[in-house]
């Protein structure tokens, strides 16, 4: 092998080792928080909500041990109740519009042929 090839591969190996060492150091310091007073190795868990809202009640204390399924906090239900009522009102309006359209269609079908054209009946 020529010296150029050896230099090329040794540079690549050094770069790969540097990247791996950097990744290992970053992982080590991010997974084990530390301060000037001491160092601790602990599991960290990020908690993210499925919905957002104002917290009404907090059911846990700092550093309390919790299990899966434990109720951690309660959020304000008012915005969700308002949204539900709005959705119910929109559903009722849509059902009313449908009933009115069906009623109008049935009324027009029973009219005599001279009062409404077939094209207008099909359109409506």
C-alpha positions as CSV (number, residue, x, y, z in Angstrom):
1,X,0.0,0.0,0.0
2,X,1.2,3.5,-0.7
3,X,1.6,6.1,1.9
4,X,-1.2,8.2,0.5
5,X,-3.7,5.3,1.0
6,X,-2.5,4.7,4.5
7,X,-2.9,8.5,5.3
8,X,-6.4,8.5,3.7
9,X,-7.6,5.4,5.7
10,X,-6.0,6.6,9.0
11,X,-7.7,10.0,8.6
12,X,-11.1,8.2,8.1
13,X,-10.5,6.0,11.1
14,X,-9.5,8.9,13.3
15,X,-12.6,10.8,12.2
16,X,-14.9,7.9,12.9
17,X,-13.3,7.3,16.3
18,X,-13.8,11.1,17.1
19,X,-17.5,11.0,16.1
20,X,-18.1,7.9,18.2
21,X,-16.3,9.4,21.2
22,X,-18.3,12.6,20.9
23,X,-21.6,10.6,20.7
24,X,-20.6,8.5,23.7
25,X,-19.7,11.6,25.8
26,X,-22.9,13.5,24.8
27,X,-25.0,10.4,25.7
28,X,-23.1,10.0,29.0
29,X,-23.6,13.6,30.1
30,X,-27.2,13.8,28.9
31,X,-28.3,10.6,30.6
32,X,-26.6,11.3,33.9
33,X,-27.2,14.8,35.2
34,X,-24.5,16.3,37.5
35,X,-23.7,19.4,39.5
36,X,-20.7,20.8,41.3
37,X,-22.0,19.2,44.4
38,X,-22.4,15.6,43.1
39,X,-23.3,13.3,40.3
40,X,-26.3,11.0,40.0
41,X,-27.3,8.4,37.6
42,X,-31.1,8.2,37.2
43,X,-33.7,7.5,34.7
44,X,-35.5,10.5,33.3
45,X,-38.9,10.5,31.8
46,X,-40.5,13.2,29.7
47,X,-44.2,13.7,30.3
48,X,-46.2,15.2,27.4
49,X,-50.0,15.8,27.4
50,X,-52.4,14.5,24.8
51,X,-54.5,17.6,25.3
52,X,-53.6,21.0,26.6
53,X,-55.4,23.0,29.3
54,X,-55.2,24.9,32.5
55,X,-54.3,22.7,35.5
56,X,-57.0,22.8,38.2
57,X,-55.6,20.2,40.6
58,X,-52.1,18.6,41.1
59,X,-52.4,15.1,42.7
60,X,-48.7,14.4,43.3
61,X,-45.8,15.9,45.2
62,X,-42.2,16.5,44.1
63,X,-40.2,13.3,43.8
64,X,-43.2,11.1,44.5
65,X,-43.0,7.6,43.1
66,X,-45.8,7.1,40.6
67,X,-47.1,4.0,38.7
68,X,-48.5,3.6,35.3
69,X,-52.1,4.8,35.2
70,X,-51.9,7.0,38.3
71,X,-53.8,10.3,38.0
72,X,-51.1,13.0,38.1
73,X,-53.2,16.1,37.6
74,X,-56.6,17.4,36.6
75,X,-57.2,20.0,33.9
76,X,-60.1,22.4,33.5
77,X,-63.0,20.7,31.8
78,X,-64.8,23.9,30.7
79,X,-63.3,24.3,27.3
80,X,-63.9,20.7,26.4
81,X,-67.5,20.9,27.6
82,X,-68.1,24.0,25.5
83,X,-66.6,22.3,22.5
84,X,-68.9,19.3,23.1
85,X,-71.9,21.5,23.3
86,X,-70.9,23.3,20.1
87,X,-70.5,20.0,18.3
88,X,-73.9,18.8,19.5
89,X,-75.5,22.1,18.3
90,X,-73.9,21.7,14.9
91,X,-75.1,18.1,14.7
92,X,-78.6,19.1,15.6
93,X,-78.6,21.9,13.0
94,X,-77.3,19.5,10.3
95,X,-80.0,16.9,11.2
96,X,-82.6,19.7,11.1
97,X,-81.4,20.8,7.7
98,X,-81.5,17.2,6.4
99,X,-85.0,16.8,7.7
100,X,-86.1,20.0,6.0
101,X,-84.5,19.0,2.7
102,X,-86.1,15.6,2.8
103,X,-89.5,17.2,3.6
104,X,-89.1,19.6,0.8
105,X,-88.2,16.8,-1.6
106,X,-91.2,14.7,-0.6
107,X,-93.5,17.7,-1.0
108,X,-92.2,18.6,-4.5
109,X,-92.5,14.9,-5.6
110,X,-96.2,14.9,-4.8
111,X,-96.9,18.1,-6.6
112,X,-98.7,17.9,-9.9
113,X,-96.6,17.8,-13.0
114,X,-97.8,21.2,-14.1
115,X,-96.5,23.0,-11.0
116,X,-92.8,22.1,-11.1
117,X,-90.5,21.0,-13.9
118,X,-88.7,17.7,-13.8
119,X,-85.3,19.5,-14.1
120,X,-86.0,21.6,-11.0
121,X,-87.2,18.6,-9.1
122,X,-84.0,16.8,-9.9
123,X,-81.9,19.8,-9.1
124,X,-83.5,20.3,-5.7
